[in-house]
Amino acid sequence: MLFLRKLGVRTAKVTVFTLYAIACIRLAPAQTLPMKALTIGESIPAEIRSAKFRSVSNISGESIVKLDQYAGQVLIIDFWGTWCSSCIAAMPKLHQLEEYFQGKVAVLATTPESGEKVTPFMNKNSIIKNLNVNTIVGDTILSKLFPHKTVPHYVWIDETGIVRAFTSVEAIEIEGAKRIIEGRADDIIMKVDVDRSKPLFTAPTLPERLLAQYSILLKGNHPGLPSGVLYPEDEKSIGIVITNSSLRYLYELAAKKLYNISPKLVFIDTKISRAVESPMDKEKLPQWKEENYYSIELRVPKHLQDSLYHRFLEYLNSYSGYFGKSENRKVECLVLKSTKNAHRRLKSSGGETVNNHNSETKKLVIQNNTIAALVGRLYNTLPDYVVDETNIKYNIDLEISLNDIDLYEINKELKKYNLTLSRDFRELTIFSIR
């Protein structure tokens, strides 16, 4: 059975709903409902509008919802999942839309996950636990009516039940809702899902099996593409695909693959840092993505696979407007050293190999493991690059508290094992972007 209930907001007539996918339909079995995928300009079938869906809420419990109860409102259907951080981060914005438009806009979110999984998550998640989110669970219907490859995925339906837009999170704003209400949906940037397993933005008629080389570099945020990396490979070609990512990330990957240079040793000229690095201010991030995100694909013949990342870097340098290269430079870093007597307390007694940093107690336990295990933990905890100058070749046993980035506190722990961590300058191979 499916349930969903209207969510009341003290200061607004509008209501926000979160549907987490349809588990089953009380009055109409799924197989009897119209399952044709809907496109922009088409109406929601009457059978779907009147169907009952189960919903769960972290505050209100279980309830029933029908889509036709939102007739006369602009309805935003939000496809999401508990694993999707971008989906969750956008939920407060969806509730703000409800409050702003006071009865003209309703929001429904939907996921294929079960109520048994969704309810505990909503009770614990700091972003949504106080939003009184009502959600459809176990969706098998809406996802077929509105197929998509990535989430969050938003479907905008006007007051008369006609589908007006498919968008990504960037369109979840007051201006976007105004455009739908005023009948200006054509002004909204539409989300068109792209199959990243195929060469980016190519026609279905492309004879992919004959493709030996392919490259494309796009600037700007492209709804329908996730952020991330793929490594396509077939019998004739091999490649790399990176979508909706910062230029810094693209160059960091090249530096790692070609020279094994850490992201902490990637330096950007201050004159170009605004365009290469994403801003800390979240309010500025959507506009920054529109102007400074990149998507790139490069495929080469199999016999040239050893040159893939050299060509990748050359391609970036040729067409991005920036230039990245490796070089030696004296840089500030953290240097780990040991005293002559370190082995008395550090040398392992053997046993099981352990490398565990407890996220709650912050206790770091290293047993019968290399000094690199400690260096790696320090590297992941501290913002600076860590250089190992201990010259320790034997396996170590160590147990310290590692819960502070303050060097003084860390050194108090390391001193127990005759180790020190100090700030200094060393000449290292770095990667510079100009």
Stockholm file with secondary structure:
# STOCKHOLM 1.0

chainA/1-434         MLFLRKLGVRTAKVTVFTLYAIACIRLAPAQTLPMKALTIGESIPAEIRSAKFRSVSNISGESIVKLDQYAGQVLIIDFWGTWCSSCIAAMPKLHQLEEYFQGKVAVLATTPESGEKVTPFMNKNSIIKNLNVNTIVGDTILSKLFPHKTVPHYVWIDETGIVRAFTSVEAIEIEGAKRIIEGRADDIIMKVDVDRSKPLFTAPTLPERLLAQYSILLKGNHPGLPSGVLYPEDEKSIGIVITNSSLRYLYELAAKKLYNISPKLVFIDTKISRAVESPMDKEKLPQWKEENYYSIELRVPKHLQDSLYHRFLEYLNSYSGYFGKSENRKVECLVLKSTKNAHRRLKSSGGETVNNHNSETKKLVIQNNTIAALVGRLYNTLPDYVVDETNIKYNIDLEISLNDIDLYEINKELKKYNLTLSRDFRELTIFSIR
#=GR chainA/1-434 SS CCCCCCCCBTTBSCCBCCCCCCCCBSSSCGGGSCCCCCCTTCBCCHHHHHCCEEEEETTTEEEEECGGGGTTSEEEEEECCTTCHHHHHHHHHHHHHHHHHTTSEEEEEECSSCHHHHHHHHHHCTTTTTTTCEEECSCSSHHHHSCCSSSSEEEEECTTSBEEEEECGGGCSHHHHHHHHTTCGGGSCCCCCCCTTSCTTCCTTSCGGGCCCEEEEEESCCTTCCSEEECCBCSSEEEEEEEEECHHHHHHHHHHHHHCCCGGGEEECTTTHHHHSCCSCTTTHHHHHHHHCEEEEEEEEGGGGGGHHHHHHHHHHHHSSCCEEEEEEEEEEEEEEECTTHHHHHBCCCSSCEEEECTTTCEEEEEEECHHHHHHHHHHHSSSCEEECCCCCSCEEEEEECCCCCHHHHHHHHGGGTEEEEEEEEEEEEEEEC
#=GC SS_cons         CCCCCCCCBTTBSCCBCCCCCCCCBSSSCGGGSCCCCCCTTCBCCHHHHHCCEEEEETTTEEEEECGGGGTTSEEEEEECCTTCHHHHHHHHHHHHHHHHHTTSEEEEEECSSCHHHHHHHHHHCTTTTTTTCEEECSCSSHHHHSCCSSSSEEEEECTTSBEEEEECGGGCSHHHHHHHHTTCGGGSCCCCCCCTTSCTTCCTTSCGGGCCCEEEEEESCCTTCCSEEECCBCSSEEEEEEEEECHHHHHHHHHHHHHCCCGGGEEECTTTHHHHSCCSCTTTHHHHHHHHCEEEEEEEEGGGGGGHHHHHHHHHHHHSSCCEEEEEEEEEEEEEEECTTHHHHHBCCCSSCEEEECTTTCEEEEEEECHHHHHHHHHHHSSSCEEECCCCCSCEEEEEECCCCCHHHHHHHHGGGTEEEEEEEEEEEEEEEC
//
